[in-house]
């Protein structure tokens, strides 16, 4: 496979995996999350969990690893959104 294709895949994985980090940082810094819906990170968590299952089914460590990290970030975002509501 062309290295440029891999680079695009890794870049996409980074953006989607870490997409909720700015939200966590904002909630933590402001100590408030009244404008944050906990449903969004819950949906990201559900999607990440399904991707992890899919990754195991196709034996793809990158899919499993990136979505495991995304799952943890989504759970932390949900906890912060509920805690600082």
C-alpha positions as CSV (number, residue, x, y, z in Angstrom):
1,X,0.0,0.0,0.0
2,X,1.1,3.5,-0.8
3,X,2.6,5.3,2.2
4,X,0.5,8.4,1.4
5,X,-2.6,6.3,1.9
6,X,-1.4,5.2,5.3
7,X,-0.6,8.8,6.3
8,X,-4.1,9.8,5.4
9,X,-5.5,6.9,7.5
10,X,-3.3,7.7,10.5
11,X,-4.2,11.4,10.3
12,X,-7.9,10.6,10.2
13,X,-7.5,8.3,13.1
14,X,-5.8,11.0,15.1
15,X,-8.5,13.6,14.4
16,X,-11.4,11.3,15.2
17,X,-9.7,9.7,18.2
18,X,-8.8,13.0,19.9
19,X,-11.8,15.0,18.7
20,X,-13.4,15.3,22.2
21,X,-10.2,16.4,24.0
22,X,-10.9,20.1,23.5
23,X,-14.3,19.6,25.1
24,X,-12.7,17.9,28.1
25,X,-10.1,20.7,28.4
26,X,-12.9,23.4,28.3
27,X,-15.1,21.7,30.8
28,X,-12.2,21.1,33.2
29,X,-10.9,24.7,32.9
30,X,-14.3,26.4,33.3
31,X,-15.7,23.8,35.8
32,X,-19.0,23.9,34.0
33,X,-20.7,22.0,31.3
34,X,-24.3,23.3,31.1
35,X,-24.1,23.7,27.4
36,X,-22.6,20.2,26.8
37,X,-25.0,17.4,25.9
38,X,-23.8,14.1,27.5
39,X,-25.6,12.3,24.7
40,X,-22.9,13.2,22.2
41,X,-19.9,11.6,24.0
42,X,-22.2,8.6,24.8
43,X,-22.8,8.2,21.1
44,X,-19.1,8.5,20.4
45,X,-18.5,5.9,23.1
46,X,-21.0,3.5,21.6
47,X,-19.5,3.9,18.1
48,X,-16.0,3.4,19.5
49,X,-17.1,0.2,21.2
50,X,-18.6,-1.1,18.0
51,X,-15.4,-0.2,16.1
52,X,-13.4,-2.1,18.7
53,X,-15.5,-5.2,18.2
54,X,-15.1,-4.8,14.4
55,X,-11.4,-4.4,14.9
56,X,-11.2,-7.7,16.7
57,X,-13.4,-9.4,14.1
58,X,-11.0,-8.3,11.3
59,X,-7.9,-8.5,13.5
60,X,-6.8,-4.9,13.1
61,X,-4.7,-3.6,15.9
62,X,-4.8,0.0,14.7
63,X,-8.6,0.0,14.6
64,X,-8.7,-1.5,18.1
65,X,-6.1,0.8,19.6
66,X,-7.4,4.1,18.2
67,X,-10.9,3.3,19.2
68,X,-9.9,2.1,22.7
69,X,-8.3,5.5,23.3
70,X,-11.4,7.2,21.8
71,X,-13.6,5.2,24.1
72,X,-11.7,6.3,27.2
73,X,-11.8,9.9,26.0
74,X,-15.6,9.7,25.4
75,X,-16.2,8.2,28.8
76,X,-14.1,10.9,30.5
77,X,-16.1,13.6,28.5
78,X,-19.4,12.1,29.6
79,X,-18.3,11.9,33.3
80,X,-17.1,15.6,33.2
81,X,-20.3,16.7,31.4
82,X,-22.4,15.1,34.1
83,X,-20.2,16.2,37.0
84,X,-20.0,19.8,36.0
85,X,-23.7,20.2,34.9
